[in-house]
């Protein structure tokens, strides 16, 4: 798990100087202009299935695979073609022995910055190929803000809840999708679908890339 408490003038000034801070987060929207800083925490308990069943606890999902990688294009931005992101997602799906059309939902990193959302779209299209037009994708940062170090844990937890509840959250404030982000973006209301496999994608300054594949247990 992880937690982040970053509402401090120094952080805000730094992001403002970078030109990525907004007052209205709208990932993948044509008019997006950055993210809003948020604070939060997420904790997930990982244990062997046999132990969880012995304790008779509710199992939210199976950790099917995870993959880490790096984009070395620039200290604070990613290669626009999304190649490093695509490689990490490829490895995660291969490790889980899944095809692109086996994925039911993707929680995108989706910061709402112009460059990130385009690079992420290109990465997803490289890996998912034709399935990129059908797999539901959303960024929950439109609702939570960017939780920085806590983002990955919280968004992985949301993927677990999408499996538990059989629905996928929308991207808040997505009113006019950017034509360059031509994915199956969830907007408006949550979609009630049977989610067996969900993927959480997370990136960070310095080029860190992570993908987590979560799967419903039979």
N, C-alpha and C positions, 0 to 999 in steps of 0.2 A: 504494500500500500504506500501511499504518499499523501502529503499535505502541503499546502502553500498558503502563506499569509503575506501578501505583497502589495497591499494598498499603502504605498509610501511615496512621497513626492519624488524621491530619487528614481525609483522604477518608472513612474509615470513620465518624468522628464526625459529619461533615456528612450523610452518607446516613442514619445512625441517627437524627439529629435530624429528618430529613424523614419518617421512618417508613417507608422503603422497603427497609431492609436486612433480610435474612432469614438463617437458618442452613440452610435447606432449600429450594432453588429448585424450583418446580413450576409453570411457566407454564401458564395456562389452567385450572388445577385449581381446584375450588371452595374449597379451603382455602389457596390461595396467599396469601402475605403479604409478598412482596418478592423481591429478587434477592440473589445472592451475588457479591461482586466477584471478578473473575478478571484475569489478565494474559495477554497474548499478542501475536502479530503475524501479519500476512498480507500477502503480496506477490504480485501478479499482473502478468505481462508482457503489455502490449497492443501489438500491431503489425499491420501490414497482412497480410492473408491471403497475398498473393503472396510477401512476405518470409519468412513462417513456412514456407511450402511450399518455398521455395528453400533454406532452412536444414535442411529435412527434420526438423522438430521435431514433437512430438505437439501437436496443437491440441485443447485441452480444450473450448472453446466459442467461439461468436461473441458479441461484445457487440452485441446487437440494438438496445438503446435504454437510455437512462437519463433520469431526470427529477428535478428538485429543486424544493422548495417550502418554505413556512413556515406554521406554525400560530401565530397571534398571540394566542391565547386567554389565555395565562398564561405567565410566564417558565419554569415547570418542570412544567407539565402541559398536556395536549392537550384540545381541545374534545371532550366526551364523545360527540358524534355522529360523530366521525371524518371530517368533511367535508374537511379539508385533506389528510389521508392519501389519501382516495379520489380527490381531484383529481390528486394527483401520480401515483398508480397509473394513473388514466385516461390521463394524458398519455403515460406510458411505454408502455402497451399500444397506444395510437393511433400513436405514433411507430414502434413495431415492426410496425405493421399486423397486430395480433393481436386476436382476439375472446377474451372471457373463457374460453370452453371450449377455447381453444388452449393454455392454461397447464397444465402437468403437475405442477408443484410450486411451493409458496411457502414460502420460509424467512422466517417472520414475525419482527418485532422482538421480540415476546413477552417482556417483561421479567419477568413474574410478579407485577407490581403489580396491584392490583385495578382501578384506573382504566385503565391502559394496555391491558390485554388486552381489556377491554370495548370501548374506543374503536377498537382495531384490528379487532376482530370486526365492528363496525358498518361500518367503512370497507370491509372486504373484501366484505361483503354488498352495500354500495352499488354497488361496481364490478363484482363478479363476478355479481351477481344470482343466477339459479338455479344457476349453476356453483359458487357458494360451498358448496353441500352436497356437491359431488363432488371438487373440486380438493384434493389432499392438502396439508395445512398443518402445519408443525411449528416449534417454537422450539428451537434448539440451545443456548440459554442454560441450559437445564436441565442440560446436560452441561458446558459450558465456563465457566459463570458469565457475568456481564455484563463484557465486555472493554472497555466504554466506547469510547474512541476507536479501538480496534482491531476493534470488533464488525463494522463494515460490510465491511472487507476480508476478515476470516476467514469471515464468512457468505457473501460472494460466492464465495469459493474453495470453500466447501462446496457451493454450488449448481453450480459447475463439476464437482465430483466426483460429484454426483448424476447429471449428464448422462453423465459418463465411465463410471460404474459401473452405471448403470441401477437405482439404488435411492434411496430417500429416507430420511433419518434420522428417528428418533422423537423425541418430546418426553420427555425423561427425567423420571421422577417424576410423570407425569400419570396419576393413578389414578382420580380422580373429576372428570371434566370439568364445568366450570361451565355450567349450562344457558344462561347468557347468552352463552357462547362456543360457540354451536352451529355449528361448522365441521366439516369432515372432518379432524379432528385425528389425526395419526399418533401412536400410542402403543404401548408395549410393545416391539416389534421393528421394525427397518427394513423397509420395504416394497420388494419387488423389482418395479419397474415401468419401462417404457421412458420415460425422460425426454428429451423433445426441447426443451422450453422450461421454464426455471425463473426465478423472480423472487425477489430479495432485497430486503427492506424494512428500512430503518433510520431511527431518529429520534434526536433529541438535545435537551438542554436549550436553551432559547431558541426552540424551535419548529421546528428543522430537520427536514426530511422528505426522504428519498431513496428512489428505487426503481431497481433495475437489472434489466434483462431479459437473460437469457443463453440462447443457442439453440445446438442441435447443428448442426454443419455437415454438409451432405449428403456 
